[in-house]
Amino acid sequence: MHPIELTLKCLPNSQDGVLNVNDNDLNLNMTNSNTKNHVFKLAATLASSHLFEDYMIYEKDGECWFGGGIERSVTLYADRLESSYNGQSSVVEVADKTLFELLNTELSSWEGAWQANGWACFELAYALNDPSVLNDDEQAGKVPLLFLSQPKAIVSLGQQSPEIQTQDETLKQKINELLNTPKEFNASANGVSIPDSEEYKQWVNSSLTEIEKGTLEKVILSRKLKLDFSPDFVATWLRGRTENTPARSFSLNLGGWQASGFSPELVMSVDKNRIVTTEPLAGTRRRDGILAEDLSRFNELYRDPKETHEHAISVYLATNELKAVCNEPSIVVRQFMERKERGSVQHLASTVCGELKDELNPWDAFASLFPSVTASGIPKKPAFKEIRRNEVESRGLYAGAILRISHDGTFDAALVLRSLLGHKGKSWLQAGAGIVSHSTPERELTETTEKLSSVAPWVMKQMA
């Protein structure tokens, strides 16, 4: 594989008026910590109340969006789309349309000013790009790859008074009662110890051999840390959010998955002006909260040829993926190789934006950008095969996306990293590292440990 030549159009961070793009970190201090913590407690109270079997908290910059219950839903499998509404179910098989064409057609039939939440598993990328990488159950349509639902109730929580949207007056009254008596949560975390992994270092060595052959240039390999107790997902989100500085955070019990996480970056967003934004983060160092020491480590990161190369090729690919769906003159790198603090780690971060082509919709943009290059590899197709070859189990929600979308075309997809995950009675943490030609097994293992440390200390045990 030949070295990539980078030509990127970058904007200085102080330049305004070129694109109407929200900087995900500008408003982190929009409210004082007491107000934000109260908002988080209200969201956690709703999620833990048992008023809703299915729920999702989605948080950005201290403001929470809560969706409770399911009014209607849609599920994508590798071979079909299933929808459910008013007790009626329907199935559409994949024929001459792609999965996302089926999905967009279904969502276009939804009436009113709807909002939806949901998730996309990492293996959805296999179904979209290279179905041969799917395992037998995934190919046979036994595994849901994407789930979206329109909640029965939506609660917006922020600086203003809570806003409740529901057609059910009794439900609205119960929500108000919960908001007026927020629950007290145990603040002491159980924590999870993080072991070393010789197996992971073997995977890194194996992938370095493939990179040396020219099969691919970068791959992200991850390792799981399985829990031997039942965690409290909501309490973990509430406790962990005070210790993390995510681009987005979330807690959910939805469509068969449980998750609480502190997403370091967006897979993508689309705003009302049809501006598509993606935020590749690649290049990592530990962060202890002692500014002088953290800056020293960041300066080392910024000057590390391996790390800067890894970041630059990620930005290059993200830019190319936007070219497929955006008007090319509009594509800009709004920030390049900036420092972003994300809990126990700090990253090199960039923001790439472009205006969506008139004939395309947000699902076209998501199809082009998913999964995030920083959680898969370069090129993506050989990276998929390398991930499947090394990692023993399917990733599921890890490195997938948490979704919040609306009838007006706005779309927000948070990358599922730094997360506690639960499925079919099992719970675990998971973290990966980007393997490139200059990687060493020891450093990449250390990086996974640094990332796991964003969540592991704050895991709360489910009380009997």
Secondary structure as the mmCIF struct_conf table of DSSP 4:
data_model
#
loop_
_struct_conf.conf_type_id
_struct_conf.id
_struct_conf.beg_label_comp_id
_struct_conf.beg_label_asym_id
_struct_conf.beg_label_seq_id
_struct_conf.end_label_comp_id
_struct_conf.end_label_asym_id
_struct_conf.end_label_seq_id
HELX_LH_PP_P HELX_LH_PP_P1 HIS A 2 LEU A 6
STRN STRN1 CYS A 10 CYS A 10
TURN_TY1_P TURN_TY1_P1 ASN A 13 SER A 14
BEND BEND1 GLY A 17 LEU A 19
TURN_TY1_P TURN_TY1_P2 ASN A 24 ASN A 29
BEND BEND2 MET A 30 THR A 31
HELX_RH_AL_P HELX_RH_AL_P1 SER A 33 ALA A 47
TURN_TY1_P TURN_TY1_P3 SER A 48 SER A 48
BEND BEND3 SER A 49 LEU A 51
BEND BEND4 GLU A 53 ASP A 54
STRN STRN2 TYR A 55 LYS A 60
TURN_TY1_P TURN_TY1_P4 ASP A 61 GLY A 62
STRN STRN3 GLU A 63 GLY A 68
BEND BEND5 GLY A 69 GLY A 69
BEND BEND6 GLU A 71 GLU A 71
STRN STRN4 ARG A 72 LEU A 76
BEND BEND7 ALA A 78 ASP A 79
STRN STRN5 ARG A 80 TYR A 85
TURN_TY1_P TURN_TY1_P5 ASN A 86 GLY A 87
STRN STRN6 GLN A 88 GLU A 93
BEND BEND8 ALA A 95 LYS A 97
HELX_RH_AL_P HELX_RH_AL_P2 LEU A 99 SER A 108
TURN_TY1_P TURN_TY1_P6 SER A 109 SER A 109
BEND BEND9 GLY A 112 ALA A 113
STRN STRN7 GLN A 115 ALA A 120
TURN_TY1_P TURN_TY1_P7 PHE A 122 GLU A 123
HELX_RH_AL_P HELX_RH_AL_P3 LEU A 124 ASN A 129
HELX_RH_3T_P HELX_RH_3T_P1 PRO A 131 VAL A 133
BEND BEND10 LEU A 134 LEU A 134
HELX_RH_AL_P HELX_RH_AL_P4 ASP A 136 GLN A 139
TURN_TY1_P TURN_TY1_P8 ALA A 140 GLY A 141
BEND BEND11 VAL A 143 VAL A 143
STRN STRN8 LEU A 146 GLN A 150
BEND BEND12 LYS A 152 LYS A 152
STRN STRN9 ALA A 153 LEU A 157
BEND BEND13 GLY A 158 GLN A 160
STRN STRN10 GLU A 163 GLN A 165
BEND BEND14 GLN A 167 GLN A 167
HELX_RH_AL_P HELX_RH_AL_P5 GLU A 169 ASN A 180
BEND BEND15 THR A 181 THR A 181
HELX_LH_PP_P HELX_LH_PP_P2 PRO A 182 GLU A 184
HELX_RH_AL_P HELX_RH_AL_P6 GLU A 198 LYS A 213
TURN_TY1_P TURN_TY1_P9 GLY A 214 GLY A 214
BEND BEND16 THR A 215 THR A 215
BEND BEND17 GLU A 217 GLU A 217
STRN STRN11 LYS A 218 LYS A 226
BEND BEND18 ASP A 228 PHE A 229
STRN STRN12 PRO A 231 PRO A 231
HELX_RH_AL_P HELX_RH_AL_P7 PHE A 233 ARG A 241
TURN_TY1_P TURN_TY1_P10 THR A 242 GLU A 243
BEND BEND19 ALA A 247 ALA A 247
STRN STRN13 ARG A 248 LEU A 254
TURN_TY1_P TURN_TY1_P11 GLY A 255 GLY A 256
STRN STRN14 TRP A 257 SER A 263
BEND BEND20 PRO A 264 GLU A 265
STRN STRN15 LEU A 266 VAL A 270
TURN_TY1_P TURN_TY1_P12 LYS A 272 ASN A 273
STRN STRN16 ILE A 275 THR A 278
STRN STRN17 LEU A 281 ARG A 286
BEND BEND21 GLY A 289 GLY A 289
HELX_RH_AL_P HELX_RH_AL_P8 LEU A 291 TYR A 302
TURN_TY1_P TURN_TY1_P13 ARG A 303 ARG A 303
HELX_RH_AL_P HELX_RH_AL_P9 PRO A 305 LYS A 323
TURN_TY1_P TURN_TY1_P14 ALA A 324 VAL A 325
STRN STRN18 CYS A 326 CYS A 326
HELX_RH_3T_P HELX_RH_3T_P2 GLU A 328 SER A 330
STRN STRN19 VAL A 332 ARG A 342
TURN_TY1_P TURN_TY1_P15 GLY A 343 SER A 344
STRN STRN20 VAL A 345 GLU A 355
STRN STRN21 LEU A 356 LEU A 356
HELX_LH_PP_P HELX_LH_PP_P3 LYS A 357 LYS A 357
TURN_TY1_P TURN_TY1_P16 ASP A 358 GLU A 359
HELX_RH_AL_P HELX_RH_AL_P10 PRO A 362 LEU A 369
HELX_LH_PP_P HELX_LH_PP_P4 PHE A 370 PHE A 370
BEND BEND22 PRO A 371 PRO A 371
HELX_LH_PP_P HELX_LH_PP_P5 SER A 372 SER A 372
HELX_RH_3T_P HELX_RH_3T_P3 VAL A 373 ALA A 375
BEND BEND23 SER A 376 SER A 376
STRN STRN22 GLY A 377 ILE A 378
BEND BEND24 PRO A 379 PRO A 379
HELX_RH_AL_P HELX_RH_AL_P11 LYS A 380 ASN A 390
BEND BEND25 VAL A 392 GLU A 393
TURN_TY1_P TURN_TY1_P17 GLY A 396 ALA A 399
BEND BEND26 GLY A 400 GLY A 400
STRN STRN23 ALA A 401 SER A 406
TURN_TY1_P TURN_TY1_P18 HIS A 407 ASP A 408
BEND BEND27 GLY A 409 GLY A 409
STRN STRN24 PHE A 411 LEU A 415
BEND BEND28 ARG A 418 ARG A 418
STRN STRN25 SER A 419 HIS A 423
TURN_TY1_P TURN_TY1_P19 LYS A 424 GLY A 425
STRN STRN26 LYS A 426 ILE A 435
TURN_TY1_P TURN_TY1_P20 SER A 437 HIS A 438
HELX_RH_AL_P HELX_RH_AL_P12 PRO A 441 LEU A 452
TURN_TY1_P TURN_TY1_P21 SER A 453 VAL A 455
HELX_RH_3T_P HELX_RH_3T_P4 ALA A 456 TRP A 458
STRN STRN27 LYS A 461 LYS A 461
HELX_LH_PP_P HELX_LH_PP_P6 GLN A 462 MET A 463
#
